[in-house]
Amino acid sequence: MEFLCSKCSACCRNIIDLGLPHNGDGICLNLNKKTNECLIYETRPDICKVDRMFEKHFKSKMTKKEFFIKNTEACHQLIDREKLDNSYKIDIKEYN
C-alpha cells in the first residue's frame, strides 16, 4: 500500500509550524510555485515523507491504512483552506 497524493501542494503551502524554510508566508522555499513540484524531492526531509513518518512515529500506534486515511483527511482540510479544486481530493475509499 502506498500513500495517494494528488500533488496539489497544499501541504507545501502550510508549513509554518513544521520548522521548514519559508519566507514568513508558510509556503516552503523548496516548492516551485509554477509546477507545484518540490525542488529537493529526492532529498526532502522526513516530515515531507508520509511513509517515513509512519515508520518512525506511528507504526506502533495504528495501521498504515489508518495513518494514510488520517493524512488524506488532513489533505482534504488543507485543500479546502487553500480553496483548491475538489478534484485534488483523493477518495478515501481508494485505500480499501
N, C-alpha and C positions, 0 to 999 in steps of 0.2 A: 504494500500500500504506500502511495506517495501523497504528499500534500498537493492539493489542486490550487493553482494560483492563476488568476486571470491577468496578471501583470498590469494592474490598474495604477500601481504605485501609491495607493492611498496610505499604506504603511510607511513608505519612504517620505511622505509629506507630513507625518505626525510623529516626529522623533524627539520632541523637546525633552522628555524625561528619561531618555534612553542613554544619554552620555555620548551620542554620536555627533559628529561635526555638522553644524548648521550655522546660518548667518543670523540667528535670532528669530527666524520665521518658521522654524520647525521642519523645514524641508532639508533633507540630507544633502550635503555638498557633493556627494558621490552620485546623485541622481541626475541623469541627463533629462532635463525637463521637456525636451522636444520629442524624445523617443520613449520616455518612461523606462529607460534601461539603466541598470546600475553600472557605473564606470569601473567598479572594482569587484564585479560579481564573483569571480573565481577566488578572491581573497577577502571577501566581505566578512565582517565579524560574526561570531556565533549568534548574537541576538537577531541577526537577519536570516538565520537558517532554522526553519521550523523543525526539521528532523533532528538537528544537533541540539536544539533546546529541549526537545522531548527526551533525548538520550541522557543529557546532562542533569536535568532538573525535574522531570515529570514522570519518568518511566516507572517509578515505584508508586506513583500516586493515581495513575489512570492508564487506560489502554491508549495505544497510538491513535486508534479511531476516535476515541473520546477527545483526545488532545487536538486532533485535526478538526473535528467538528467545532470545538470551542474557539479555535483560531479562525475558522471560517466565519463563525458568528461575529467575532471581533472585526473581521474584514468587512462584513456587511455594515457594521456600525460606522466604520471609517469611510466606506463608500458613500453612505448617507451623509456623513459630516462634510465630506468633500463635494457633495452634490454631483457625484458621478452617475453615469447612466447605470440603471439596474442590470443591464446586460453583463456588467462586470461581476455580478454576484454569482458565485458558484452554488449550485443546488446542493444542499446538504445531503439529499438522497443519493448523490453520486458516491458517497462513502459506504453505501450498503452493498 
